[in-house]
Every structure is written in structure tokens, then in C-alpha cells.
Amino acid sequence: MKRTILLLAAAVAAQPAAAADPGSLPGCAKALAYSEEHAGVALLILEDGKVRCRSADVATPQELWSGTKSLVGLMAAAAVQDGLLTLDERASDTLAEWNGDPAKAQITLRQLLSMTGGQASAIGKPQGYLDSVKAPLTAAPGSKFQYGPAPMQIFGEIMRRKLVAKGEDGNPRHYIERRLLTPLGVTIGDWRSGPDGAPLMPQGLVLAALEWAKIGEFVRAGGTLSGKPLVDAAAFAEIFKGSEVNPAYGLTWWLPRESPVDDPVTRSNDMTLHAAELPADMVVAAGAGDQRLYVIPSRRLTIVRQARLDFTGLAAAKKSGWSDWQFISMLLTAEKG
């Protein structure tokens, strides 16, 4: 894996500051054009870890927005390997103040990561860790999918307390860097903090396409580094399983599954409508403004797509016209051809 990372960086550095030969990968030219038509700023496609299609600039750090959330799921799998937690333990085992609330006392870490813990929060407006912990529930735990920043901020506080209890640095960002990003050779552009000064878990990570691709390659490799598990293997597998409430969302990663959920974020991508036509093993980290990291192990592909976010509002961003299905089908159809 380390050798793959070095080869990836060298391959990109060796290429001129212009788009790669569109003929290098079937569908590359169409994918580049489609991305650019929808405010795209970076596109990088790896096949078997090799650069097969790229835009002119894949080295400038860009805001991932909610693409940050998917790193929280990987952090959880690392924490399982380190004996810090289990996915099905109750959050109240760490958040003692929740024991006085019968509903909150039942919430599991799995439910927080799958957005089914009962918390409702305003997308794009995260509160601090403790304010998120204090927020009231708006649904019974496990009964409803509610996408938003609160569950990730709560998980950040849980990680903080668990790390401090072990006598370690309680900063979740530092833990992610030490356990995942540094071993994978990922260079961070920035990571914004929330109103409490703590690193934002639901958003805020800034990475270049080249760096995000390294995380994608790690996922494509099954959570291993140099052939050895960097995170708990069983927990890693659980990340990519949807919940009963929303089969299209695992533990911070989106999945091409049919879903009965009317949640606007779930409906803002069209993967649920084309689930039967997409590779079953495809997993996606997604952020506002159509930031995407697609990983398709069966096709040996890791795809990073980054774009400008229209700050006239998230509602406008959702109307960008971007179609995950249309974009991916350009590559899969061309590959078959």
C-alpha cells in the first residue's frame, strides 16, 4: 500500500499541468466534460492504483464538506482495533449525562454513525460537541434516518472522552491523523474547527483530490496497509452495511441501495433509483456541492470528483443537476464497450 501511494504521487507529479490523454481510460473524456459542465474543479480516476484519467489540477486542496463524515466511520473502525469502543455499545457508557434520559440511554454508537440515533440538526450549521450532546431527541433511537451534523459532533465528544480516559491526547483530529492519515501518506490542506474550537467531525476537512484518492485506495484495499489491517476488519465491513431504516446509508458512507427514506439528502443523489444497475460493492463519500469519492473494488476503481460550491445556499447546490448515475455510467458503459 505504501508503495502504491508513492507511485500514485510520482505518477501525478510526472504529468504536465493539463488533462491526461482522454483515451487513457474509456469514458474519460466524457467524464471530464460532464464534471466541468457541473462546476467541477478536479477529477482523478485510478484503476488498479494507477492514474488513468485526471483533470489539470488534482493537487489544490478543496473543501470536502460532508465528505469529512466518511472519515469518522474509518476512525471508529480504528478505535475498535485499539480497544477504545465497540460499535454496539451504548453511547451513555461514555456520556454519563445521558443515563438520566431513558431514550438517550439506549442510543448505540452504531446508531450515531448511521444517523438513526434520533437527533435532528441543521445541515451545514454544526453546534459544538457539548451543545450537540445536550440537544433533545426528535425521534426514538433507531426509528428514523435524520441526516445532519449532530451525530458526528456527538461522536467527536465520545472519542475525546475515551482518549482522555486512556491518558491520550483527546483531540479526535490528532487521533485520525496518527492512526490513519499519516500512515496512508495523506497531507491535510486544512481542517476547520467548530464554535467550541474542536475539529468539526461532520465537515471541515480540506484535501486535494490526490490526497482523498489515497483514502479511497485504502478502502479499496479492504482497510489494509501493506497487507495488514490498519483498522478492525469486522468493524470495517460493518461500515458499508446500510441500516434497516435507510439501506442506502451505512456508517457514514453512502451505498447504491433502494431506500424508502424521503430524507432530502438521500433523495438528492440518484443512486437509490439505479441501485440495480450500479456495482453492488460501490461505496461513496459525498459532500455538498457534489464532492465525491467513489470506490468500486470489483472494477478496481477509485474516483475523486471535486467542485465549486454555490454559496447562494445549499438548496441551490442540490439543484446543480449532478447525477451520480449518469457520471458513473459513462465510465462503466465505456469499460464494457
Secondary structure as GFF3:
##gff-version 3
##sequence-region A 1 337
A	DSSP	alpha_helix	2	14	.	.	.	ID=ss1
A	DSSP	three_ten_helix	22	24	.	.	.	ID=ss2
A	DSSP	alpha_helix	28	37	.	.	.	ID=ss3
A	DSSP	beta_strand	40	47	.	.	.	ID=ss4
A	DSSP	beta_strand	50	54	.	.	.	ID=ss5
A	DSSP	beta_strand	62	63	.	.	.	ID=ss6
A	DSSP	three_ten_helix	65	68	.	.	.	ID=ss7
A	DSSP	alpha_helix	69	81	.	.	.	ID=ss8
A	DSSP	three_ten_helix	91	93	.	.	.	ID=ss9
A	DSSP	three_ten_helix	96	100	.	.	.	ID=ss10
A	DSSP	three_ten_helix	104	106	.	.	.	ID=ss11
A	DSSP	alpha_helix	109	113	.	.	.	ID=ss12
A	DSSP	alpha_helix	129	134	.	.	.	ID=ss13
A	DSSP	alpha_helix	150	165	.	.	.	ID=ss14
A	DSSP	alpha_helix	172	176	.	.	.	ID=ss15
A	DSSP	pi_helix	177	181	.	.	.	ID=ss16
A	DSSP	alpha_helix	182	184	.	.	.	ID=ss17
A	DSSP	beta_strand	190	191	.	.	.	ID=ss18
A	DSSP	beta_strand	205	207	.	.	.	ID=ss19
A	DSSP	alpha_helix	209	220	.	.	.	ID=ss20
A	DSSP	beta_strand	224	225	.	.	.	ID=ss21
A	DSSP	beta_strand	228	229	.	.	.	ID=ss22
A	DSSP	alpha_helix	233	239	.	.	.	ID=ss23
A	DSSP	alpha_helix	264	267	.	.	.	ID=ss24
A	DSSP	three_ten_helix	272	277	.	.	.	ID=ss25
A	DSSP	beta_strand	283	287	.	.	.	ID=ss26
A	DSSP	beta_strand	291	296	.	.	.	ID=ss27
A	DSSP	three_ten_helix	297	299	.	.	.	ID=ss28
A	DSSP	beta_strand	301	307	.	.	.	ID=ss29
A	DSSP	alpha_helix	314	318	.	.	.	ID=ss30
A	DSSP	alpha_helix	324	336	.	.	.	ID=ss31
###
